[in-house]
Amino acid sequence: MSDSSNAASAAASAASPPLATGAVGVPRKKRTPFWDNARFACIVLVVLGHFIQRLTYDSDIALGLYLLVYAFHMPAFAIISGYFSKSASPNRRQMARVITDIIVPYLIFEAVWTLTKFLVEGQANPNLTQPSWTLWFLLALGIFRLVLPYLALLRWPLLWTLLISIGAGYLPNIDSTLSLSRTLGLLPFFTLGWWLNEHDIVAKWRLLAARQWWIVVAAAGTFVVSGWAAWFFIDTWREMNLREWLFYDENYSAIGGTEWWAGSVRLALMAVALILSAAFFVLVPRGTHFWTHFGQYTMYVYLLHSFVLYPFRESGVLRDLDPTWLWLPIVIVASVLIALGLATKPVRRVFRPFVEPRPAWLFTDRTLASREGRRSDPTGSRRPREQPRTHTRPADPRQNG
């Protein structure tokens, strides 16, 4: 692989929530729980996908679950990130945020990974053009942001990005360098997220309103059928090297797609990703739960979980685990706990200088790296700056009247 994403009628209320008074008395929009729930669910799937990877060598069920997760979880993450991205020409602060939120963390964690591999494996190959493990998504988000204003100028941006994604797979020189292959492969999903927000589809179609029971059943049924197909046809998926297709990381010929129609395989997989993402969003809870606010801190989980999993993956303890019915549920529960733990306040306090650095010394205008005001991570999650509890005060009811 290779983390991120984020606030009349019920749908209109969800899209434009009432104002509340923040920690310093400045009115701000109330968060929409759905998006934080979706972000956190996505990041749990990211952790799960990486955690069960070693189990897939010995278990068909684990491989089936792995393929199901990889069929949609990063496309869904890209859709969420696109939904909260702006296509207008960036101002100076937004341009600085690309540096502070994407480039600097990428350099920091590449350096940490290089040091880790040297200490543990006795060798390292520092190469900033080849992202380590999960860091490819940071570069992808940076490129997404840079090209979006240009895509927004075009007619049919979704069609163009679809053609770009499919066409890129035919070109052997488009590879993992600067995560370009994955970036172009997933670009249609990011653009789709932006398009949904740009055309106010969520509010117009009341997508965050209460769901009818048959829609929930259909969404759940979609995952049941997909999971069954992933397991029942597992030998077929192995033969066609489906795992590599789902990474969007290689050209078609490198993973066995030597026929002229290889691009249709990617097109089919993108259709599957879209269907599963839609079902996923239907099943995401709309209300606030104890874990909802952790969806504001997905980038902490994304960047840190690989260091938690590294010893398990490299030591071999996840190989030859039997029976699957026992170990697979343990890994699933552990993935949820890891995601929860890495999003907690103590972890954020320790690792904030690495995940959310604000290097004012980089800029001629030091205020561009200021920590004041609302914060955001590269996945689009916006939140108020954390304040000590003594600085908060309840919302003035006259603000919401």
NORTA-V381416 format. One record per residue. N is the residue number from 0. RES is the residue in three letters. NEAR is the number of other C-alpha atoms within 10 Angstrom. Layout:
{{N,RES,NEAR} {N,RES,NEAR}}
This chain:
{{0,MET,17} {1,SER,20} {2,ASP,24} {3,SER,29} {4,SER,30} {5,ASN,29} {6,ALA,17} {7,ALA,6} {8,SER,11} {9,ALA,15} {10,ALA,18} {11,ALA,18} {12,SER,15} {13,ALA,22} {14,ALA,20} {15,SER,16} {16,PRO,16} {17,PRO,15} {18,LEU,16} {19,ALA,20} {20,THR,19} {21,GLY,19} {22,ALA,20} {23,VAL,12} {24,GLY,14} {25,VAL,10} {26,PRO,16} {27,ARG,16} {28,LYS,14} {29,LYS,16} {30,ARG,22} {31,THR,20} {32,PRO,21} {33,PHE,21} {34,TRP,26} {35,ASP,28} {36,ASN,24} {37,ALA,25} {38,ARG,31} {39,PHE,30} {40,ALA,24} {41,CYS,25} {42,ILE,29} {43,VAL,24} {44,LEU,22} {45,VAL,25} {46,VAL,25} {47,LEU,22} {48,GLY,23} {49,HIS,21} {50,PHE,24} {51,ILE,22} {52,GLN,18} {53,ARG,21} {54,LEU,24} {55,THR,17} {56,TYR,13} {57,ASP,15} {58,SER,18} {59,ASP,18} {60,ILE,20} {61,ALA,22} {62,LEU,24} {63,GLY,22} {64,LEU,22} {65,TYR,24} {66,LEU,24} {67,LEU,22} {68,VAL,20} {69,TYR,21} {70,ALA,26} {71,PHE,25} {72,HIS,22} {73,MET,25} {74,PRO,25} {75,ALA,25} {76,PHE,27} {77,ALA,28} {78,ILE,27} {79,ILE,28} {80,SER,28} {81,GLY,29} {82,TYR,24} {83,PHE,23} {84,SER,24} {85,LYS,17} {86,SER,19} {87,ALA,11} {88,SER,12} {89,PRO,13} {90,ASN,9} {91,ARG,10} {92,ARG,14} {93,GLN,14} {94,MET,14} {95,ALA,18} {96,ARG,20} {97,VAL,18} {98,ILE,19} {99,THR,23} {100,ASP,24} {101,ILE,23} {102,ILE,15} {103,VAL,19} {104,PRO,21} {105,TYR,24} {106,LEU,15} {107,ILE,14} {108,PHE,19} {109,GLU,20} {110,ALA,15} {111,VAL,13} {112,TRP,20} {113,THR,16} {114,LEU,17} {115,THR,16} {116,LYS,14} {117,PHE,14} {118,LEU,11} {119,VAL,11} {120,GLU,10} {121,GLY,9} {122,GLN,12} {123,ALA,14} {124,ASN,10} {125,PRO,16} {126,ASN,12} {127,LEU,13} {128,THR,13} {129,GLN,16} {130,PRO,23} {131,SER,18} {132,TRP,14} {133,THR,18} {134,LEU,25} {135,TRP,23} {136,PHE,27} {137,LEU,27} {138,LEU,20} {139,ALA,23} {140,LEU,23} {141,GLY,17} {142,ILE,18} {143,PHE,22} {144,ARG,21} {145,LEU,16} {146,VAL,13} {147,LEU,21} {148,PRO,16} {149,TYR,13} {150,LEU,17} {151,ALA,18} {152,LEU,11} {153,LEU,10} {154,ARG,9} {155,TRP,10} {156,PRO,18} {157,LEU,20} {158,LEU,12} {159,TRP,15} {160,THR,21} {161,LEU,20} {162,LEU,16} {163,ILE,16} {164,SER,24} {165,ILE,22} {166,GLY,15} {167,ALA,23} {168,GLY,26} {169,TYR,20} {170,LEU,14} {171,PRO,13} {172,ASN,12} {173,ILE,18} {174,ASP,18} {175,SER,18} {176,THR,16} {177,LEU,20} {178,SER,24} {179,LEU,20} {180,SER,25} {181,ARG,27} {182,THR,25} {183,LEU,24} {184,GLY,27} {185,LEU,26} {186,LEU,27} {187,PRO,26} {188,PHE,26} {189,PHE,28} {190,THR,27} {191,LEU,22} {192,GLY,21} {193,TRP,25} {194,TRP,20} {195,LEU,17} {196,ASN,17} {197,GLU,16} {198,HIS,10} {199,ASP,14} {200,ILE,12} {201,VAL,17} {202,ALA,20} {203,LYS,12} {204,TRP,11} {205,ARG,18} {206,LEU,17} {207,LEU,21} {208,ALA,16} {209,ALA,10} {210,ARG,13} {211,GLN,8} {212,TRP,9} {213,TRP,9} {214,ILE,13} {215,VAL,16} {216,VAL,13} {217,ALA,14} {218,ALA,20} {219,ALA,17} {220,GLY,13} {221,THR,17} {222,PHE,16} {223,VAL,12} {224,VAL,11} {225,SER,19} {226,GLY,18} {227,TRP,16} {228,ALA,14} {229,ALA,22} {230,TRP,21} {231,PHE,14} {232,PHE,12} {233,ILE,17} {234,ASP,12} {235,THR,12} {236,TRP,17} {237,ARG,12} {238,GLU,9} {239,MET,13} {240,ASN,14} {241,LEU,18} {242,ARG,16} {243,GLU,17} {244,TRP,20} {245,LEU,22} {246,PHE,17} {247,TYR,24} {248,ASP,24} {249,GLU,23} {250,ASN,26} {251,TYR,25} {252,SER,15} {253,ALA,13} {254,ILE,15} {255,GLY,15} {256,GLY,18} {257,THR,13} {258,GLU,9} {259,TRP,10} {260,TRP,11} {261,ALA,17} {262,GLY,21} {263,SER,11} {264,VAL,15} {265,ARG,20} {266,LEU,15} {267,ALA,11} {268,LEU,17} {269,MET,23} {270,ALA,14} {271,VAL,15} {272,ALA,23} {273,LEU,19} {274,ILE,15} {275,LEU,24} {276,SER,21} {277,ALA,15} {278,ALA,20} {279,PHE,21} {280,PHE,19} {281,VAL,20} {282,LEU,17} {283,VAL,18} {284,PRO,17} {285,ARG,21} {286,GLY,10} {287,THR,14} {288,HIS,11} {289,PHE,6} {290,TRP,14} {291,THR,21} {292,HIS,20} {293,PHE,23} {294,GLY,27} {295,GLN,25} {296,TYR,29} {297,THR,30} {298,MET,26} {299,TYR,25} {300,VAL,28} {301,TYR,24} {302,LEU,23} {303,LEU,21} {304,HIS,23} {305,SER,20} {306,PHE,12} {307,VAL,13} {308,LEU,15} {309,TYR,13} {310,PRO,12} {311,PHE,14} {312,ARG,18} {313,GLU,12} {314,SER,9} {315,GLY,10} {316,VAL,12} {317,LEU,20} {318,ARG,16} {319,ASP,13} {320,LEU,14} {321,ASP,13} {322,PRO,9} {323,THR,16} {324,TRP,10} {325,LEU,10} {326,TRP,16} {327,LEU,20} {328,PRO,11} {329,ILE,11} {330,VAL,17} {331,ILE,17} {332,VAL,13} {333,ALA,16} {334,SER,24} {335,VAL,17} {336,LEU,14} {337,ILE,18} {338,ALA,27} {339,LEU,19} {340,GLY,16} {341,LEU,23} {342,ALA,24} {343,THR,16} {344,LYS,14} {345,PRO,11} {346,VAL,14} {347,ARG,18} {348,ARG,9} {349,VAL,10} {350,PHE,15} {351,ARG,14} {352,PRO,13} {353,PHE,18} {354,VAL,24} {355,GLU,21} {356,PRO,18} {357,ARG,23} {358,PRO,15} {359,ALA,15} {360,TRP,9} {361,LEU,13} {362,PHE,11} {363,THR,8} {364,ASP,12} {365,ARG,12} {366,THR,12} {367,LEU,19} {368,ALA,20} {369,SER,13} {370,ARG,13} {371,GLU,10} {372,GLY,12} {373,ARG,11} {374,ARG,17} {375,SER,21} {376,ASP,24} {377,PRO,26} {378,THR,28} {379,GLY,21} {380,SER,24} {381,ARG,18} {382,ARG,20} {383,PRO,14} {384,ARG,14} {385,GLU,13} {386,GLN,10} {387,PRO,8} {388,ARG,8} {389,THR,7} {390,HIS,11} {391,THR,13} {392,ARG,12} {393,PRO,10} {394,ALA,15} {395,ASP,13} {396,PRO,9} {397,ARG,7} {398,GLN,11} {399,ASN,11} {400,GLY,7}}
